[in-house]
Structures are given as structure tokens and as C-alpha cells.
Amino acid sequence: MSDSPEYVPPKVWTWDKESGGQFASINRPIAGPTHDKDLPVGKHPLQLYSLATPNGVKVTAMLEELLAAGHSGAEYDAWLIKIGDGDQFGSGFVQANPNSKIPALIDHSGPKPVRVFESGAILLYLADKFGAFVPTSAAERAECFSWLFWQMGSAPYLGGGFGHFYAYAPSKMEYPINRFAMEVKRQLDVLDRRLAESRYIAGDEYTIADIAIFPWYGGLVNGWIYSAAEFLAVHEYEHVRRWADAIGARPAVQRGRMVNRTFGELSSQLHERHDAGDFETKTQDKLAVK
């Protein structure tokens, strides 16, 4: 097994802007803003700047779950960040997240705005703020947090590893696809074994562990990301599929998947969300006929 021609690394790596790939135009080896642009601020204390990638869906699903559970303080404005256009490199976004990755949250409910970046940190922040979707006992919290951080550590192999080389790289290469396919299938087996003994990821209760893991691994087995369900034989993971069906059927999760979505059926795209009524009146199919 070999990929030809063989790549010989130079002694010192240099940035080749023409290296190719779907995201070549926005990937760069330096941080910081590329242009001045303030972030918009809406009427609610919670301001979310995001896109409906799996990491973005974690947060919108969490916010919709909080609202469904009666936490009115979780009302939020969700602003679209077009990463393909480089919005994440605007000065305002870099202030919200110096890592220039979505999602980023700014909480204006206190005397000073609080920024929160990294999707797992946002889930923990919201769970703590509203006292929801995290267990109360020490042992159950430890289980929940362990699976939350399992997702944060594992998903880069699914997204940046498998997803990149299988779906986005400028050419198909056998070695990296095989390497990361093996790891993703191992991760699916980890989840399948866990869900064979547990209704939800962390136990009997639905928690932020489920909210974090579902957009990535539920999305994978449902065929929503990378179009790789057949390639990875996801039908083999019956417990993951059972769990994914249950989470995907939750109305709050369904709404969360729509927010900041710019692909798929027009009726599933709510580019920005500023009010609960937007789901009925401002999806792209409704706006297209005006």
C-alpha cells in the first residue's frame, strides 16, 4: 500500500497557500484577526456566534433544550458566522474566541460580558448557569464529564482526521483514510458497548454528554456528515443507532439542528435565530417566497 508520488518533508516546513483542499482558502498557520468587524448584538443576554456544524449544533441544541425545560433566561440570539468567508477572523469574533473557531458565546446577563469559547466549555457553562442537564451526585457528574471530554478528545479523529481525508482532501489517499476509518470504527464500538448497558451516554438521564456526542456520532450513523455511513458500516452499531434515533427525535434537538444552518432543505435552514417564532416564519423556504 502506497500513495504516489511519495512526499519527502523538507527540513523546515513553510506555508503553501496553494496546498489545496476544500478549506485551503481559510486555513493558515497564524492567529489573530485579518480584518476589522464588530460582532452584532441582539436583544437577549445570550449572544451566540456560530454555524450549524456538529460543534455549533451542540450549543444550539443545548439552548433549545434549556428553553424547552422552562429556563426562560436561556433565550438567545444566534448570529451566522460564515467560516468559508472568513467571518471567524474578524476582530470582534477574535475577541470572543482568540482561536477563531465557532461556536463562541457572549453572556451579557451580568455586570460585565462573559465570553465562552470551545463547545464543551459552553455546554458546561450553560449547564452550571441553569443547573440543568448535569447530574448532581459526584459519581454521576464524573461519568458525565468523562464522556463529555471523551467527545472533545475523540471527535478530531472523526472530523479533522477521517472527515478531512475521506470528504475534503484534494485527492483520495489510502493510508490516512484507512488509518482514521479504523479509529472511527473503534470509537463507534466504544459508544456501542456503553449504550448496550445504558439508556443514555452517562446513565439513565439525558445530559450534556448526549448533547455533545450526538451531532458528531449521531450525525455519522444517520448519514448527515461525510456521506460515510455505508463505508463505515454503521448498521453494525445497533445501540448507537437506537440512541441516535431517540436523541434525533427530540424537538429541541431538531430545532437546534436548524439554527445557523446554510445547507440542506430550505425548510431546515434558519440562518439566524432571534426569537422562538423564527422557526415558523424565517426559515429559508418562507423567506424565499416573500
Steps between C-alpha positions, in 0.01 A plus 500: 500500500650833396399846389697625201697716461653468845518820701841589642465756783739796480729581791283801585130515417372808315145607430380408151181695439430288193504168686140436404200352674155640564616729781835609355383859466435542875764276658813682611782443752452829688238634739340841539256707293531563128253788492302733723140398556292540814263225605128582494313495830132413525234541766573196718772462765644194324663577166617203294726527196504173314429273206309169494802274496495220759677728748253778435199270535616395846435851630177578315357163605598576861337843490182360347493222762536758777212704360287187464573420865363839604821700543385829348838657571645281227338710226767585249595668177689275258707684241633324193877476465591405144830324550547455125501879470742543790254661743681326786805716433317829557630703793178466698489124466866465593423695817226248576720203411873554446509155338271620215275194510125479534305498724559799725258623767485835677282525811383857566284413801753618760674830572769413244470286187638148538648329197497122471666310217547131420173311470564277802574803717179665381296190590655492847446874546132479406442185705652671803318829440157336480558191714385268225609194300780414742458247784527613860682208665879492482516157337241584235663835426833326455345258251333785311816711485711201399281438196483871419878519487515167316308674224725804503806278466355247256311712247813655343587152374153479346492852358853624442625148434246276328265771376778707350671223308179319400292801396707817466861427403595588140566132425410165656791339686476144621723519806335791689148387409570149626676628811219731605219266390644241737505751785146624434368145496680437829331809645160382376564167671586682824166679481310188397630303796414783736150542360438126520494544877362852533202691363702818460872561484551587867226280645123510526473876457547716191800730555746729328698186413220397263466855368873513424537156344181490291585758230821315417425131547123515466556707188743240370270199543206699359700585188500874564877553490758386245254264319695215656233288670528216248879519483526468879223236520322694772214247499729283712459735798141429597515663841648821360226505237230448766642786704545725194138444397380594849711816524421605145127475571516759779328821381763723662779315321312529172469875550864524602607332176317769300668802659784658297452227238588599143466165322235235440129555445402867513238419764780372727708817475460775758801716425453716809283450804383793712163379624322167548254601230778512241470124450153557357558817301866544406626172358643538152197348326278765662737785416537381140131557423487853641 
